[in-house]
Amino acid sequence: MAERILVARIGAAHGVRGEVKVKAFTEDPATLAKLGPLTAGDGRRVTVEKIRPQGDGLVARLAGVADRNAAETYRNLDLFADRGALPAIEEEDEFYYADLVGLSAVTEDGAPFGRVVAVQDFGAGDLVEIEPASGGSTLFLPFTRTIVPVVDIEGGRIVVSPPAETEAREDDEETDEAAP
């Protein structure tokens, strides 16, 4: 299990009073202000004093940041929370994406498929990134119940039902490698 969880990314400064734009990766953005000090990617401790919606995004006030120049020094920093500080998972089908990284991926018949290296969201929905057991470049599969019907964190695995195109791609890569 991950010890630190990415919970937000700081964007540009907002206004002249030291506020910053924030992209929260938590279900409820207000959680950021309740987690206590967070750790920035560069090692700084950051406390979110206040967070509020602004248009399509969020704006936060950070402790000790009083002007635009100070706010600019936080631009593009990732904010991490200690795993133990996050709320407990209460629902059976809920989990933190960071807990999926490193799990083995197997097909429905139990055959090795690969290993989860990340869960990504490029804007069109979540994708599970898998390093194939056979090697080669990583594969992105839609993170839906149809494609990933089972997530078994305690068992250290996910079950995948990859689309036919994925299997055809793997066959093509093997054929390409065997060609003279």
Residue pairs with C-beta under 8 A, 6 or more apart in sequence:
1 83
1 98
1 99
2 83
2 96
2 98
2 99
2 101
3 82
3 83
4 39
4 80
4 81
4 82
4 83
5 80
5 81
5 82
5 83
5 86
5 96
5 98
6 25
6 78
6 79
6 80
6 98
7 24
7 25
7 26
7 31
7 32
7 35
7 38
7 79
7 80
7 81
7 86
8 22
8 23
8 24
8 25
8 26
8 32
8 38
8 48
8 78
8 79
9 22
9 23
9 25
9 76
9 77
9 78
9 79
10 20
10 21
10 22
10 40
10 60
10 74
10 75
10 76
10 77
10 78
10 79
11 20
11 21
11 22
11 23
11 57
11 75
11 76
12 20
12 21
12 72
12 75
13 19
13 20
13 21
13 68
13 71
13 72
13 75
14 20
14 21
14 54
14 59
14 71
15 68
16 67
16 68
17 66
17 67
17 68
18 61
18 62
18 65
18 66
18 67
18 68
18 70
18 71
19 59
19 60
19 61
19 71
20 59
20 60
20 62
20 65
20 71
20 74
20 75
21 54
21 57
21 58
21 59
21 60
22 29
22 32
22 48
22 51
22 57
22 58
22 59
22 60
23 57
23 58
24 31
24 32
24 51
24 58
26 32
29 51
29 53
29 58
30 51
31 87
32 38
32 48
32 51
32 60
32 79
33 48
33 49
33 50
33 51
33 60
35 48
35 81
35 85
35 86
36 47
36 85
37 45
37 46
37 47
38 45
38 46
38 47
38 48
38 79
38 80
38 81
39 45
39 46
39 79
39 80
39 81
39 82
40 46
40 74
40 77
40 78
40 79
40 80
41 77
41 78
41 79
41 80
42 77
44 77
46 62
46 63
46 74
46 77
46 79
47 62
47 63
47 64
48 60
48 61
48 62
48 63
48 79
49 60
49 61
49 62
49 63
50 60
50 61
51 58
51 59
51 60
51 61
52 58
52 59
52 60
53 59
62 71
62 74
64 70
65 71
65 74
83 96
83 98
86 96
89 95
89 96
93 151
95 151
95 153
97 119
97 126
99 153
100 116
100 119
100 128
100 151
100 153
100 158
101 116
101 117
101 118
101 119
102 115
102 116
103 115
103 116
103 153
103 156
103 157
103 158
104 112
104 114
104 115
104 116
104 156
104 157
104 158
105 112
105 113
105 114
105 115
105 116
105 128
105 130
105 157
105 158
105 159
105 160
106 112
106 113
106 157
106 158
106 159
106 160
107 113
107 159
107 160
107 161
107 162
108 149
108 159
108 160
108 161
112 133
113 130
113 132
113 133
113 160
113 162
114 130
114 131
114 132
114 133
114 139
115 130
115 131
115 133
116 128
116 129
116 130
116 158
117 129
117 130
117 131
117 138
118 128
118 129
119 126
119 127
119 128
119 129
119 143
120 126
120 127
120 129
120 140
121 127
125 142
125 143
125 144
126 142
126 143
127 140
127 141
127 142
127 143
128 140
128 141
128 142
128 143
128 147
128 148
128 158
128 160
129 138
129 139
129 140
130 138
130 139
130 140
130 141
130 160
131 138
132 138
132 139
132 170
134 170
134 174
136 170
136 173
139 162
139 166
139 169
141 147
141 148
141 160
141 162
141 163
141 166
146 161
147 160
147 161
147 162
147 163
148 158
148 159
148 160
148 161
149 159
149 161
150 157
150 158
150 159
151 158
152 158
152 159
